Structure formats: C-alpha cells, structure tokens
Amino acid sequence: MADNKKLGLHMSIGGPAPAERLKFAKDAEDLGYTSLWIAEVSGPDALVSLGAVAVNTSKAELATGVIPIQIRTPGVLGMAFLTIHELSGGRAIAGLGVSSPIIVERWHGASYQKPVTAMRECVTIMRQLFTEGRSKFEGEVYKSDFRLTMRSSQKHPPKIYLAGLNAPMLNLAGEVADGVLMNYSPPDAMAAMITHIHEGAKKAGRNPNQIDVGIYIRMCITEDENKAVDAFRRELASYAFVDSYNKMFARYGLADEFAEVRRLWKQGKRDQAPSAISDASARKIAAFGPAQVGRDFVAKFRAAGVTHPVVFPIGPVDPRKTMNALVGA
C-alpha cells in the first residue's frame, strides 16, 4: 500500500470482547490499515479502549469515531486525547460528534443545546489545551479556566476530526478541524458534501486540500447477501428518529421510506418497520457480496474525492472476513 494512501478500519462498537479487540487491532495494523477507529454508543468506553489499543500497536493512527462532546467536558476530552497521544507516540485523532438529543439528554442527562456552536467552542478549548496547556475561554455554551500539569512530548498535537452529515457541521469542519468523518452516504453524495467542507476552509483562509475527507464505508463481504441486507435494514431503521440523519437521508431520496419506518414503529409494528427500507436503498449506501464489490465501492468513494475511506464491517458475519478482503483497497 502506498504511504500516502489512507485506509482506515472501524472496530466493532459492542464487540469483540476487549482482549479480542486488541488482537483485531494489531492484526489490522499488520495487514496495512493506516488508521483504527472506535465508536462509542452504550459501551465499551471509546477512550479507555483506545488507550489499550495505543500500547498494543505501533503505526496506525488511532481515532474515536466518534464520541459525543456533551457527555465529557472539553477539558476532560483534552486530557484524554493528550494521554492517548503520549501512549501511542503521537497517533491520536480526536473524532468528535454532537450525537442526538436521545443519547445526550435521555441517556446521559446532559444538555443538547446549540450543537454547532457547542462544537466550535469545544474545539477551541481543546486546541488551547493541545497547543498551550492552558485554556481561558468563555462562550455561549462552554466556559473554561484550566491549566494542565501534563506536557506533551510529541512533535505535533492530536488531530481533530468532526463528524459531519449536513452543511453547518461540514462547513465548521472545514473551518476548524484537521479532517471530517462522514457516515451513511453514497459515493454520488460526496461532491456536494466536500463542497461544504471546502467552503468552510476558504472562509477561514485555509487550504481546502489540507482537510482530510473521511467516511465510514459500510460493507459485508458474504455469500448470503440477503441476510446481510436484512441486518443492515434493521440498523438503518434505528436512525429513523434522529433528525440530523433524516435530513441527510432525505437528500438521497429515502424520506418516504423512513417516514414509513416511523409510522410502523409508532403503530407497534417494530418487527415490520425495517422492511420499509428497500433493497435498493440499502445497497445505495452499503456494499454486500464478494470482495470485489467492496473494493469497487471504496474505489468509487476515492474517485469522488474521499481521501480517507474507513472500512466499516457490518452484518451477521465475522468482521475479519471483510477486513481481510479489503486490504489495500
């Protein structure tokens, strides 16, 4: 794999078990994956997991992909990523998102206010801590008057990537972040989304080409495509009640299908709700089948301007099968 050809790998949200995850990470790095990404929903903890991966790998960049900013303070996030950066020898990527009101407010009892403003302020505080070891800031959402006692020995600070679905956050990523991580989007959506990123960069006087453009590319390398598609429908249906995702999916012509998912769900027909998502819609934003299908899918994203594709194994098969099939894609 060429040194400048990035290819990331997402590591399962709920599994494998911690010991298995460490072996999975080391195997992925040895195969040539250049970045490893850990998401966080309801466990395990992404930052603790990434710290363990940091001391069991030596080359790949290590990223949260992503964690909600509202359930930890910017100061806590700053300390955590600086620690991971030290443990890994300078390989940390702070992948940040604003999640959803359900997760932030109902699950964690935190405030989901002004998400774009909150993200801008959180990044500002974290940058101060990364570069100066000191944050003195007062904004609309966050306040900080905090001095670190730890100092980084690394040449460069941790990178910051923002999860972006719609124009406001994509613009912000272009303004303030080192990269962006998109999600659940087809190759033909990339041009418009990258335009938003570049608009933000130009507004801030930055070189748009220096913003790393990443996306989770969901796929299942399998002989049983129908079973994998059905599993993906169930996954997609869970996003039917998240406004930011519904706004994005509507751009891809899925508004009616997701409205039907919500209708069936509210009627108590939860087992039937995923069937409202068509086979064509599932295959629009994920790949299923033999290895070449997955590799071709990655190639389409690269051709559309993605600089950092991240393979996201899905479905009812061992994720190692997808991992092995996509090496060097």
N, C-alpha and C positions, 0 to 999 in steps of 0.2 A: 504494500500500500504506500502511495506517495506520501511524503512527510506532510504536505500541505492539504491532504485530502482527509477531512474530518469525517468520522463515522462514530456516532455515539450508540450506546445501548441502554435502554431503560431496564431497571431491575424491579422485579415484581413488587407491587405495593404491599400485599398482605403476606407474601412468602417469596421465595422459600424460607425455611427456618434460618435463624441468624447464622449458624455455622455453615449451612449450605450456601447462603448468600455470599459469604466471604470466599468460598471456593468458586462460586459462579463469577464473582468479580475478577478474581485472579485469572481464571480461565479466559474470560472475555478480553482482559488486557493482553494475555499471552497470544491470543488469536489476532490481535491488531486493532481492536476497538480503541479509539483515541479518547473517549470520554464515557463515564459511567454515571447514570442519573438515578436518583432515588426520590420518589414522590412520597407525599405524606397525606393520608386522609384520616384513618382511625387506628393507626398503628401498623408497623412499629414506628418509633420516632426516627425521622429522617436524619437529624443532626447526629444523634448517637450512632446510628447505623453508618453514616458517612465517616465518622471518626474511626470506627473499626475498620472500614474499608481502606482508609488512608494508610494505616500501618500494615496492611496486608497487600498493598500494591505499590508500584514504584514509578509508573509512567503516565497512566491515563489521567486526564482531568477528572475531578470529582465534583458532581453537581447535585444540588437539590432541584428536583424538577416536578413540582415546585412546592414551596411551603407558604402558608398564609402569613402575611406580615402582621395581622391584627392580634394573633394569639401569643406573640412574643414581642417584647419591646424592641425598638431599633437598637438599643444598647446591648440587649441580650443577643440579638442577631449578629451584631458587630463582633462581640466577644467570641461567639460560637464559630463564625467563619474564619476569624483570625486564628483560632485554635486549630481548626481543621487545616488551614493553610500551613501552619507550622508543622503539624503532624505529617502532612503529605509532601513537604518540601516545596510548597508553592503551587499546588494544583487545584485549589478550591475555586468553585464557581457558586456564588450565592444566587440560586434560582428562586425568584420571589414572585408571588401572585397575590391577588386580593380575594380569591376563593369565592364564596357565596354567603348570603345572609343566613342560610340554614346552618352551614358549618360554623361560621363565626359567631353568630348570635345564639342560635338554639343549642348547638353542641357545647360551645365554649363560654357563652355569656359575655362575649366581648362586643365592642361597638363596630358596626359596619357603616361608617359614615364617610362620605366624600372619598370613594376608593381611589380615584386618580390623584387627588390632592394628597391623600394619605401615602400613596406610593412615592410620589415625588419627594415628600418630606422624609420618609423613611430612608430613601436612597441618599438624600443629602446628609442625614445624620450618620449613616453607615460610612459614607465616603470620608466624612470628617474623622471618624474613628480609625478608618483604614490608613489614612494618609498622615494625620496629625496626632493620633492618640488622644484627641480631645474634641468634644462636641459641645458647643454652646449654641443653642438653636431654639427659636420659639416660632411655631407655625400655627395654622388653623386646627390641625389635628394633633400634632406631636410637639412636646417640649423636651429639651434635653440640656442638662448642665452636668457633664460627665467626663471624667478623666480616667483613662486606662492606666493601670500599672504595668500591664504587659506591653512588650515591644516586639514587633515582627522582625525576624532576621532575613526575611525573603526580599528579593530584589524588587518584585512588583507586588502590589496589594491583590487581594482576591478580586476576581472579576464579578460583575453583577449582570445577571440576565433577568429580563422581565417576561412573565407570561402575558402574551398579547393575543386577543381574539378580535377586538373591534378597534376602530380608528383612534379613539382617545388614548388607549394604552399603547397601541403601536406607535403613535406619534411620540408619546412620552419615552418609550424605549429608544427611539432614535435620538431624542434629546439628551438622555442622561445615562443610558446603560451601555455596557460593552456588547450585549447581544440580546436577542429576543428568542423566546421559545413559544412557537405556535402549536396548535393542537386541533385534532379532528377536522382538518381542512384538506380539500383535494388539490392536486397539482395546479389545476386551472384557476384556483383562487389566489395563487401566490403573487402574481404580478400586482394586483390591487393592494394586497396587504404589505408587500415590500415598498410600494409607492408611499404608503402612510409612514412607514419607518423612515424612509429617506426624507420625507417632508419634515419630520421632526428633527432629523440630523441637520438638515440645511438651516432650519430655523435657529438652531443652537450654534451655527457656524462650524459644524463638524463635517468630516468627510463621510458621506453615507456608506462608502465601500468598506469602512472600518468597523461597521456594525455587523457582528456575526449573526446570520439568519438561521435559526434552528427550528426544527419542527419534529414532534413525535409522529412517527410513521407507523401506524398500527398494521400488523400483519400476522398471519398464521400460516406457516408452511405445513401443509397437511394433505392427506389423501381424501379426507372427509370434509369437503368444503361446506356442505350444507350444515353440518353440525357446528362448524366454526362460525358461519354466518349467523346462525340462530343464537349462539352465545354472544356475538357482538351486538345483535339487536337488543338483547337484554341489557347489555352495558350501556348502549346509546339511550335506551328508554329512561334510564335513571337521570339523564340530563334534561328531560323534558320540562322540569320545573325550575330550571336555572335560567334566569332572564338573559344573562350575557351570552349563554350558549344558544338559546332560542333565537336571539337576534342574529347571531352568526349563521346558524343553520338555515334561517330564512333566506339568507343571501344565496344559499346553494339549492334553493327550491324545495326545501324539506318542511316548510312551515305547516302545510296541511297534515303531513304525516305526524308531526309532533303534536299538533292540536288534537289529532285523533288519539294519540297515546295518552294525553291528559284527560280526554273525555272518558276513555275506557277505564283509566285508573280511578277517576272520581266516581265512576259507577260501581266500583268494587271489582272490576274485571281485570285485576292486575296481571293474571297469567296470560291474558289475551293482548294486553297493551303493546308488548314488543312487536307483535305481528303487524302492527300498523306501519312499521318501518319496512320499506320494500327491500328486496334483494338488491335491486339496482342502487338504491341509496346507500346501503351498507358497503357495497363494492365501490362506490364513488370515493369513499374516504378511508377505506382499508383494503388490504390485499389478502387474498386467500388462494391457496393452491400450491403448486410446485415452486421450487426455489427460484426459477427464472421469473415467475410472476412477481415475486417480492423484489428481486433485483431490478427488474424493469420499472417497478413502481418507484424505487429510490432514484433511478436514473431520471425519471420524469420530474421529480422534485429538484434534483440538481440542475436540470435544464431550465427550470422555471426560476432559478435564482437562489435556491436554498444552498447555503454554504456549510451547514452543519446538520445533516439528517441524523435523527436518533431513532434507531430501530426499537419498536415497542412490541414485543411478542404478546399476542393475545390468544384466546381460545382455549379449548379443552386439552391441548397437547403440551408436552414438556417444552418450556421456553427455550431449552438448549437446542432443540431442533431448528427453531427459527434463528437463533443466534448463530449456529454453525453454518446455516445455509446462506447467511447474508455477509459473511466475512469478506471484506474488500469491496463491497458493493459501492 
